[in-house]
Amino acid sequence: MAIKIPNKAFLSFSYKQCVDTMWRAGKQIEDSWDSSEKRTVALKYIADNLKTLHKHEEPKVSELAQKLEDYFPKDPKSMQDWLMILERLMKKDLRDSDFLVSTIDEFDKAEIAISPIHLVLDNLRSSFNVGSLFRTAEALGIEMVHLCGYTPTPENSKTAKSALGTDKWVKWKSWESTLECLEYLKEQGHTIYAFETEANATSLLDIKPEGKSAIILGNERYGLSAPVLKRADELVKITLHGKKNSLNVGICGAMAIYHFVENS
């Protein structure tokens, strides 16, 4: 149900409060768009709110109301456009988990063949990056994710939010020590591939993985430590052609996993 503010209260709001309230009301509508009954009632509330905003003593609030009326949502796409107007005014930085997912997850899809690939995350700091890598791991069908050191686990609410539920479908384990994790994987017969921007590293395109593989990704700022690199069977790099010499760890992981899955 969209937010309905009493007229007197709405007229006392600042411009910033009006923008924020309209955005929160719009997000509620977007999240329940498929319910025709709820959507109809909620859109009527917003239309009434906008009429009230025209009476606001601040001219720019009235201008905001007019603009939002001109772009009043009629379908999911125009709903997103309407929200985008407010998000730009709020200078809001959105992530994947903030958006309404328009595709239908295939919960009844037959179990996919799991590739014998493990992903090792060594002291990652960003919950968003970890959640993103869980989504990649699930989408491409790898066997397991290992979360080492202070890498946040799905027990962290921000990690779980950005993982969008995939942490419940992908096996994962938390380790205090990355070196212990690597020793375990070696005992299980995995070849260890460490991704780092080392001059003597092998290009990802030249890697032809055979059998069990483990991909190691390091801290967003400091990369992999020397002891971890020494435990690796192969150093791997993604050859870049731009001026920047590194990629976001989530992007790097997605490229690496895709290559290993397709070439195993």
C-alpha positions as a Markdown table, in Angstrom:
| # | Residue | x | y | z |
|---|---|---|---|---|
| 1 | Met | 0.0 | 0.0 | 0.0 |
| 2 | Ala | 1.4 | 3.4 | -1.0 |
| 3 | Ile | 2.1 | 6.0 | 1.7 |
| 4 | Lys | -0.8 | 8.4 | 2.2 |
| 5 | Ile | 0.1 | 11.5 | 4.1 |
| 6 | Pro | -2.6 | 13.7 | 5.7 |
| 7 | Asn | -2.8 | 17.0 | 3.8 |
| 8 | Lys | -1.7 | 19.2 | 6.7 |
| 9 | Ala | 1.3 | 17.0 | 7.4 |
| 10 | Phe | 2.3 | 17.0 | 3.7 |
| 11 | Leu | 2.1 | 20.8 | 3.4 |
| 12 | Ser | 4.5 | 21.1 | 6.3 |
| 13 | Phe | 7.1 | 18.9 | 4.6 |
| 14 | Ser | 10.3 | 20.4 | 3.2 |
| 15 | Tyr | 11.2 | 19.9 | -0.5 |
| 16 | Lys | 13.6 | 17.1 | 0.5 |
| 17 | Gln | 11.0 | 15.3 | 2.6 |
| 18 | Cys | 8.5 | 15.5 | -0.3 |
| 19 | Val | 10.9 | 14.0 | -2.7 |
| 20 | Asp | 11.8 | 11.2 | -0.3 |
| 21 | Thr | 8.2 | 10.4 | 0.5 |
| 22 | Met | 7.2 | 10.3 | -3.1 |
| 23 | Trp | 10.1 | 7.9 | -3.9 |
| 24 | Arg | 9.2 | 5.6 | -1.0 |
| 25 | Ala | 5.6 | 5.5 | -2.1 |
| 26 | Gly | 6.6 | 4.8 | -5.6 |
| 27 | Lys | 8.9 | 2.0 | -4.6 |
| 28 | Gln | 6.1 | 0.3 | -2.7 |
| 29 | Ile | 3.9 | 0.4 | -5.9 |
| 30 | Glu | 6.8 | -0.9 | -8.0 |
| 31 | Asp | 7.4 | -3.8 | -5.7 |
| 32 | Ser | 3.7 | -4.8 | -5.8 |
| 33 | Trp | 2.9 | -3.8 | -9.4 |
| 34 | Asp | 1.6 | -7.3 | -10.4 |
| 35 | Ser | -1.3 | -6.9 | -7.9 |
| 36 | Ser | -3.8 | -4.9 | -9.9 |
| 37 | Glu | -6.1 | -4.1 | -6.9 |
| 38 | Lys | -3.2 | -2.8 | -4.8 |
| 39 | Arg | -1.7 | -0.9 | -7.7 |
| 40 | Thr | -4.9 | 0.9 | -8.5 |
| 41 | Val | -5.6 | 2.0 | -4.9 |
| 42 | Ala | -1.9 | 3.0 | -4.4 |
| 43 | Leu | -1.8 | 5.1 | -7.6 |
| 44 | Lys | -4.9 | 6.9 | -6.6 |
| 45 | Tyr | -3.3 | 7.8 | -3.3 |
| 46 | Ile | -0.3 | 9.2 | -5.1 |
| 47 | Ala | -2.5 | 11.2 | -7.4 |
| 48 | Asp | -4.2 | 12.7 | -4.4 |
| 49 | Asn | -0.9 | 13.5 | -2.8 |
| 50 | Leu | 0.3 | 15.3 | -5.9 |
| 51 | Lys | -2.8 | 17.5 | -5.8 |
| 52 | Thr | -1.9 | 18.4 | -2.3 |
| 53 | Leu | 1.7 | 19.2 | -3.2 |
| 54 | His | 0.4 | 21.9 | -5.7 |
| 55 | Lys | -0.8 | 23.9 | -2.6 |
| 56 | His | 2.7 | 23.8 | -1.0 |
| 57 | Glu | 4.1 | 27.2 | -0.2 |
| 58 | Glu | 7.5 | 26.3 | -1.8 |
| 59 | Pro | 7.3 | 26.9 | -5.5 |
| 60 | Lys | 9.7 | 24.2 | -6.4 |
| 61 | Val | 7.5 | 21.6 | -4.5 |
| 62 | Ser | 4.6 | 22.6 | -6.8 |
| 63 | Glu | 6.9 | 22.3 | -9.8 |
| 64 | Leu | 7.9 | 18.8 | -8.6 |
| 65 | Ala | 4.2 | 17.9 | -8.4 |
| 66 | Gln | 3.6 | 19.0 | -11.9 |
| 67 | Lys | 6.5 | 17.1 | -13.3 |
| 68 | Leu | 5.5 | 13.9 | -11.5 |
| 69 | Glu | 1.9 | 14.3 | -12.8 |
| 70 | Asp | 3.3 | 14.8 | -16.3 |
| 71 | Tyr | 5.2 | 11.4 | -16.0 |
| 72 | Phe | 2.5 | 9.7 | -14.0 |
| 73 | Pro | 3.1 | 5.9 | -14.2 |
| 74 | Lys | 0.9 | 3.8 | -16.5 |
| 75 | Asp | 3.0 | 0.6 | -16.8 |
| 76 | Pro | 6.1 | -0.9 | -15.2 |
| 77 | Lys | 8.5 | 0.9 | -17.6 |
| 78 | Ser | 6.9 | 4.4 | -16.9 |
| 79 | Met | 6.9 | 3.5 | -13.1 |
| 80 | Gln | 10.7 | 3.1 | -13.4 |
| 81 | Asp | 11.0 | 6.3 | -15.3 |
| 82 | Trp | 9.0 | 8.1 | -12.6 |
| 83 | Leu | 11.2 | 6.7 | -9.9 |
| 84 | Met | 14.3 | 7.7 | -11.8 |
| 85 | Ile | 13.3 | 11.3 | -11.7 |
| 86 | Leu | 13.1 | 11.2 | -8.0 |
| 87 | Glu | 16.3 | 9.1 | -7.7 |
| 88 | Arg | 18.2 | 11.8 | -9.6 |
| 89 | Leu | 16.9 | 14.5 | -7.3 |
| 90 | Met | 17.9 | 12.4 | -4.3 |
| 91 | Lys | 21.3 | 11.6 | -5.9 |
| 92 | Lys | 20.5 | 8.1 | -4.9 |
| 93 | Asp | 23.1 | 5.3 | -5.6 |
| 94 | Leu | 21.2 | 2.1 | -6.4 |
| 95 | Arg | 22.4 | -1.5 | -6.5 |
| 96 | Asp | 21.0 | -4.6 | -8.1 |
| 97 | Ser | 19.1 | -5.6 | -5.0 |
| 98 | Asp | 17.2 | -2.3 | -5.0 |
| 99 | Phe | 15.6 | -3.0 | -8.3 |
| 100 | Leu | 12.4 | -4.9 | -9.0 |
| 101 | Val | 13.5 | -8.1 | -10.8 |
| 102 | Ser | 11.3 | -8.4 | -13.9 |
| 103 | Thr | 12.4 | -11.8 | -15.0 |
| 104 | Ile | 11.0 | -15.0 | -13.5 |
| 105 | Asp | 13.4 | -17.3 | -11.6 |
| 106 | Glu | 13.1 | -20.9 | -12.7 |
| 107 | Phe | 12.5 | -22.6 | -9.4 |
| 108 | Asp | 11.1 | -25.7 | -11.2 |
| 109 | Lys | 14.1 | -25.9 | -13.5 |
| 110 | Ala | 15.8 | -29.3 | -13.6 |
| 111 | Glu | 19.0 | -29.5 | -11.5 |
| 112 | Ile | 21.9 | -28.4 | -13.6 |
| 113 | Ala | 25.2 | -30.2 | -13.9 |
| 114 | Ile | 27.6 | -28.7 | -11.4 |
| 115 | Ser | 31.1 | -28.0 | -12.6 |
| 116 | Pro | 33.9 | -29.2 | -10.2 |
| 117 | Ile | 35.0 | -25.6 | -9.7 |
| 118 | His | 35.5 | -24.0 | -6.3 |
| 119 | Leu | 35.7 | -20.2 | -5.7 |
| 120 | Val | 38.0 | -19.0 | -2.9 |
| 121 | Leu | 37.5 | -15.4 | -1.7 |
| 122 | Asp | 40.5 | -14.2 | 0.3 |
| 123 | Asn | 39.7 | -11.3 | 2.7 |
| 124 | Leu | 37.2 | -9.5 | 0.6 |
| 125 | Arg | 35.9 | -6.4 | 2.2 |
| 126 | Ser | 32.7 | -5.6 | 0.2 |
| 127 | Ser | 29.5 | -7.4 | 1.1 |
| 128 | Phe | 28.1 | -6.3 | -2.3 |
| 129 | Asn | 31.0 | -8.0 | -4.2 |
| 130 | Val | 30.6 | -11.2 | -2.2 |
| 131 | Gly | 26.8 | -11.3 | -2.9 |
| 132 | Ser | 27.4 | -10.6 | -6.6 |
| 133 | Leu | 29.9 | -13.5 | -6.8 |
| 134 | Phe | 27.3 | -15.8 | -5.1 |
| 135 | Arg | 24.9 | -14.9 | -7.9 |
| 136 | Thr | 27.5 | -15.6 | -10.5 |
| 137 | Ala | 28.4 | -18.9 | -8.9 |
| 138 | Glu | 24.8 | -20.0 | -8.8 |
| 139 | Ala | 24.0 | -18.8 | -12.3 |
| 140 | Leu | 27.0 | -20.6 | -13.9 |
| 141 | Gly | 26.7 | -23.7 | -11.7 |
| 142 | Ile | 30.0 | -24.1 | -9.8 |
| 143 | Glu | 30.4 | -26.5 | -6.8 |
| 144 | Met | 31.3 | -24.4 | -3.8 |
| 145 | Val | 32.3 | -20.9 | -2.5 |
| 146 | His | 34.9 | -20.6 | 0.3 |
| 147 | Leu | 34.9 | -17.4 | 2.4 |
| 148 | Cys | 38.2 | -16.8 | 4.0 |
| 149 | Gly | 39.5 | -14.4 | 6.7 |
| 150 | Tyr | 37.2 | -11.4 | 7.1 |
| 151 | Thr | 35.3 | -12.0 | 3.9 |
| 152 | Pro | 31.6 | -11.4 | 4.9 |
| 153 | Thr | 29.3 | -14.4 | 4.8 |
| 154 | Pro | 25.6 | -14.6 | 3.9 |
| 155 | Glu | 24.9 | -14.3 | 7.6 |
| 156 | Asn | 25.7 | -10.6 | 7.0 |
| 157 | Ser | 22.4 | -9.0 | 5.9 |
| 158 | Lys | 24.1 | -6.9 | 3.2 |
| 159 | Thr | 25.7 | -9.9 | 1.7 |
| 160 | Ala | 22.5 | -11.8 | 1.7 |
| 161 | Lys | 20.6 | -8.9 | 0.2 |
| 162 | Ser | 23.0 | -8.6 | -2.8 |
| 163 | Ala | 23.1 | -12.4 | -3.2 |
| 164 | Leu | 19.3 | -12.3 | -3.9 |
| 165 | Gly | 18.7 | -15.7 | -2.3 |
| 166 | Thr | 21.5 | -17.6 | -4.3 |
| 167 | Asp | 23.4 | -18.2 | -1.0 |
| 168 | Lys | 20.7 | -20.7 | -0.2 |
| 169 | Trp | 21.4 | -22.7 | -3.4 |
| 170 | Val | 25.2 | -22.6 | -3.5 |
| 171 | Lys | 27.3 | -24.6 | -1.0 |
| 172 | Trp | 29.7 | -22.4 | 1.0 |
| 173 | Lys | 32.1 | -22.6 | 3.9 |
| 174 | Ser | 33.8 | -20.0 | 6.1 |
| 175 | Trp | 37.5 | -20.3 | 6.9 |
| 176 | Glu | 39.6 | -18.3 | 9.4 |
| 177 | Ser | 42.7 | -19.1 | 7.3 |
| 178 | Thr | 43.0 | -18.9 | 3.5 |
| 179 | Leu | 46.0 | -21.2 | 3.7 |
| 180 | Glu | 44.1 | -23.9 | 5.5 |
| 181 | Cys | 41.4 | -23.7 | 2.9 |
| 182 | Leu | 44.0 | -24.1 | 0.1 |
| 183 | Glu | 45.6 | -27.0 | 1.8 |
| 184 | Tyr | 42.2 | -28.7 | 2.1 |
| 185 | Leu | 41.5 | -28.1 | -1.6 |
| 186 | Lys | 44.9 | -29.5 | -2.6 |
| 187 | Glu | 44.2 | -32.6 | -0.6 |
| 188 | Gln | 41.0 | -33.0 | -2.5 |
| 189 | Gly | 42.8 | -32.8 | -5.8 |
| 190 | His | 42.0 | -29.3 | -6.9 |
| 191 | Thr | 44.4 | -27.3 | -9.0 |
| 192 | Ile | 44.8 | -23.8 | -7.5 |
| 193 | Tyr | 44.5 | -20.8 | -9.9 |
| 194 | Ala | 45.4 | -17.4 | -8.3 |
| 195 | Phe | 44.2 | -14.3 | -10.1 |
| 196 | Glu | 46.6 | -11.5 | -9.7 |
| 197 | Thr | 48.1 | -8.7 | -11.9 |
| 198 | Glu | 51.6 | -10.3 | -11.9 |
| 199 | Ala | 53.8 | -9.8 | -14.9 |
| 200 | Asn | 54.6 | -13.5 | -15.2 |
| 201 | Ala | 51.0 | -14.6 | -14.8 |
| 202 | Thr | 49.3 | -16.6 | -17.6 |
| 203 | Ser | 46.6 | -15.0 | -19.6 |
| 204 | Leu | 43.1 | -16.4 | -18.7 |
| 205 | Leu | 42.5 | -17.1 | -22.4 |
| 206 | Asp | 45.5 | -19.5 | -22.3 |
| 207 | Ile | 44.2 | -21.5 | -19.3 |
| 208 | Lys | 42.7 | -24.9 | -20.2 |
| 209 | Pro | 41.5 | -26.3 | -16.8 |
| 210 | Glu | 41.3 | -30.0 | -16.4 |
| 211 | Gly | 39.6 | -31.9 | -13.5 |
| 212 | Lys | 39.0 | -30.1 | -10.2 |
| 213 | Ser | 39.8 | -26.4 | -10.2 |
| 214 | Ala | 39.9 | -23.7 | -7.5 |
| 215 | Ile | 39.8 | -19.9 | -8.4 |
| 216 | Ile | 41.3 | -17.6 | -5.8 |
| 217 | Leu | 40.3 | -13.9 | -5.7 |
| 218 | Gly | 41.9 | -11.4 | -3.3 |
| 219 | Asn | 41.2 | -8.3 | -1.4 |
| 220 | Glu | 39.8 | -5.4 | -3.4 |
| 221 | Arg | 42.7 | -3.1 | -2.6 |
| 222 | Tyr | 45.7 | -5.3 | -1.7 |
| 223 | Gly | 45.1 | -8.4 | -3.8 |
| 224 | Leu | 46.5 | -11.7 | -2.7 |
| 225 | Ser | 49.3 | -12.0 | -0.1 |
| 226 | Ala | 52.7 | -13.6 | -0.9 |
| 227 | Pro | 52.0 | -16.8 | 1.1 |
| 228 | Val | 48.8 | -17.4 | -0.7 |
| 229 | Leu | 50.4 | -16.8 | -4.1 |
| 230 | Lys | 53.1 | -19.4 | -3.2 |
| 231 | Arg | 50.4 | -22.0 | -2.6 |
| 232 | Ala | 48.9 | -21.5 | -6.1 |
| 233 | Asp | 49.7 | -23.9 | -8.9 |
| 234 | Glu | 49.2 | -21.2 | -11.5 |
| 235 | Leu | 49.1 | -17.4 | -11.5 |
| 236 | Val | 46.4 | -16.0 | -13.9 |
| 237 | Lys | 45.7 | -12.6 | -15.2 |
| 238 | Ile | 42.9 | -11.1 | -17.3 |
| 239 | Thr | 44.7 | -9.2 | -20.1 |
| 240 | Leu | 43.5 | -5.6 | -20.2 |
| 241 | His | 43.8 | -3.1 | -23.1 |
| 242 | Gly | 42.8 | 0.1 | -21.4 |
| 243 | Lys | 44.7 | 2.5 | -19.1 |
| 244 | Lys | 43.4 | 1.1 | -15.9 |
| 245 | Asn | 45.3 | -2.0 | -14.7 |
| 246 | Ser | 42.6 | -3.7 | -12.7 |
| 247 | Leu | 39.0 | -4.8 | -12.7 |
| 248 | Asn | 36.4 | -4.9 | -9.9 |
| 249 | Val | 36.7 | -8.3 | -8.2 |
| 250 | Gly | 33.1 | -9.2 | -8.9 |
| 251 | Ile | 33.7 | -8.6 | -12.7 |
| 252 | Cys | 37.0 | -10.4 | -12.6 |
| 253 | Gly | 35.3 | -13.4 | -10.8 |
| 254 | Ala | 32.5 | -13.5 | -13.3 |
| 255 | Met | 34.9 | -13.6 | -16.3 |
| 256 | Ala | 37.0 | -16.2 | -14.6 |
| 257 | Ile | 34.2 | -18.5 | -13.6 |
| 258 | Tyr | 32.6 | -18.3 | -17.1 |
| 259 | His | 35.9 | -19.2 | -18.7 |
| 260 | Phe | 36.5 | -22.2 | -16.4 |
| 261 | Val | 33.0 | -23.5 | -16.8 |
| 262 | Glu | 33.0 | -23.3 | -20.5 |
| 263 | Asn | 36.5 | -24.8 | -20.9 |
| 264 | Ser | 36.4 | -27.5 | -18.3 |
